[in-house]
Amino acid sequence: MGMKATPASSAAAEDVSTVFVVVAAVFAAVGGLLFGYDTGVISGALIFIKQDFGLSIFRQELVVSVVLVGATTGALTGGRLSDRLGRRVTLIGTSVIFVAGAVVCALAPSATVLVVGRLIVGLGIGLASTTVPVYISEVSPAKARGWQVSLFQLAITIGILAAYVVDYTFAERTGGWRWMLGLAVVPGLILGLGMLFLPETPRWLAERGRTDVAARVLQRIRGTNQVQAEMQEIQTILQQSEERGRWSDLLSQSARPALVIGIGLAIFQQITGINTVIYYAPTIIQSAGIPSASGAILATAGIGLVNVLMTVVAMWLIDRTGRRPLLLTGIAGMIFTLGALGVVFTQPRHDSTIAWVAVITIMLYIASFAISLGPIFWLLISEIYPLKIRGLAEGMAAGSNWGSNFLVSLTFLTLVQALGPSKTFWLYGVLAVASWLFSYYFVPETKGRTLEEIEQSFRMRRRGRGPQGQATR
């Protein structure tokens, strides 16, 4: 005799499905941890690498920024790979690349080999930045998608903090920078092993015509057999789309507004200076008046902790207050702190009080970023693109992000030499004003909407209807 599901059993099944989705999101977000670790670890390692290899200013910038050449390449190709091979297989391959790059960096006998290793690591970062948010967004329910996709940004911040702690731990050891770079092997293995036991996303399976498998996976991750409505929504969107997404589809009338938003936020996230702090924080702090390498790295670890804590705050708020309020408030904070940081660097450099004011100001800048451009950029580009071109479009946005990151990191020390630190930070502040205006006029609210609802709204939209993003509500 068949048994009817009771409210209690349905609730238990929903709880199990919630746990499953969170576990899937956490394992996928390990890609973000690697992203954060490999971008953050160089800040402390660089102090010792430049001594061991006698690096000039340009070669220091090259060691830091070459990872971004790899990341840009990985992001631009990762979208096509994840659309063709699947999100899960792409992430397994990403873990292999991370491990290989970490080993090459740790064993590098020369600066040239180190640059090659950093390039390999960059490929992994680019693939992760393209694929992880898409994977999480496609397995998450609409009501929790904001905080679950933001696990990716939280993992990035945890990776950065872990990198700073590792940098401090090995700061006094001979050749400690090799351990700093090589320990990325551990999360790389965790990512690959975790993804071996997780499913492909239902939306990718449905797109490939494997509807029965997609329905079974959806039942598994939703904890119920009642998934017909969601499957129908997915299939309806697929039927409205062309058979296969192409690069030319990125410029279609329905996709173009989302493409502009994604690329715009990608560029603004970087040209407002965030990764100059991530990559060069100990160097900045030393120049502000804290002379010892270990002291500068320890202060940087405090900055990393603020980054983690404020990202947790953003995750708590993002499905409550929405994307736009957090984005606009955080960017306003970035504008203020960049201006203040410029003022700090007009003061005498050997005053320890001024040095700690610089550290606190950087912490406030990081806190502002962590509730705005940090998580919300990655969340929005996982939400706003049509399914058929989601991988391609996210790859384009992530590639733009890494390309901008490369230009900023390659020019930061040169800008400081040419303009001085005060004018450099004020320049980033002016660009932050531009990013606030862009966000106010172009970025829509997507809170609480399914991916299919968001896609349908862009499909129906012909032009924006004002600063509040009404066209996509």
Stockholm file with secondary structure:
# STOCKHOLM 1.0

chainA/1-473         MGMKATPASSAAAEDVSTVFVVVAAVFAAVGGLLFGYDTGVISGALIFIKQDFGLSIFRQELVVSVVLVGATTGALTGGRLSDRLGRRVTLIGTSVIFVAGAVVCALAPSATVLVVGRLIVGLGIGLASTTVPVYISEVSPAKARGWQVSLFQLAITIGILAAYVVDYTFAERTGGWRWMLGLAVVPGLILGLGMLFLPETPRWLAERGRTDVAARVLQRIRGTNQVQAEMQEIQTILQQSEERGRWSDLLSQSARPALVIGIGLAIFQQITGINTVIYYAPTIIQSAGIPSASGAILATAGIGLVNVLMTVVAMWLIDRTGRRPLLLTGIAGMIFTLGALGVVFTQPRHDSTIAWVAVITIMLYIASFAISLGPIFWLLISEIYPLKIRGLAEGMAAGSNWGSNFLVSLTFLTLVQALGPSKTFWLYGVLAVASWLFSYYFVPETKGRTLEEIEQSFRMRRRGRGPQGQATR
#=GR chainA/1-473 SS CCCCCCHHHHHHHHHHHHHHHHHHHHHHHHHHHHHHHHHHHHHHHHHHHHHHHTCCHHHHHHHHHHHHHHHHHHHHHHHHHHHHHCHHHHHHHHHHHHHHHHHHHHHCSSHHHHHHHHHHHHHHHHHHHHHHHHHHHHHSCGGGHHHHHHHHHHHHHHHHHHHHHHHHHTTTSTTHHHHHHHTTHHHHHHHHHHHHTSCCCHHHHHHTTCHHHHHHHHHHHHTSSCCHHHHHHHHHHHHHSCSSCCGGGGGSTTTHHHHHHHHHHHHHHHHTTHHHHHHHHHHHHHHHTCCCHHHHHHHHHHHHHHHHHHHHHHHHHHTTTCHHHHHHHHHHHHHHHHHHHHHHTTSCTTCHHHHHHHHHHHHHHHHHHHTTHHHHHHHHHHHSSCGGGHHHHHHHHHHHHHHHHHHHHHHHHHHHHHHCHHHHHHHHHHHHHHHHHHHHHHCCCCTTCCHHHHHHHHHHCSSCCSTTCGGGC
#=GC SS_cons         CCCCCCHHHHHHHHHHHHHHHHHHHHHHHHHHHHHHHHHHHHHHHHHHHHHHHTCCHHHHHHHHHHHHHHHHHHHHHHHHHHHHHCHHHHHHHHHHHHHHHHHHHHHCSSHHHHHHHHHHHHHHHHHHHHHHHHHHHHHSCGGGHHHHHHHHHHHHHHHHHHHHHHHHHTTTSTTHHHHHHHTTHHHHHHHHHHHHTSCCCHHHHHHTTCHHHHHHHHHHHHTSSCCHHHHHHHHHHHHHSCSSCCGGGGGSTTTHHHHHHHHHHHHHHHHTTHHHHHHHHHHHHHHHTCCCHHHHHHHHHHHHHHHHHHHHHHHHHHTTTCHHHHHHHHHHHHHHHHHHHHHHTTSCTTCHHHHHHHHHHHHHHHHHHHTTHHHHHHHHHHHSSCGGGHHHHHHHHHHHHHHHHHHHHHHHHHHHHHHCHHHHHHHHHHHHHHHHHHHHHHCCCCTTCCHHHHHHHHHHCSSCCSTTCGGGC
//
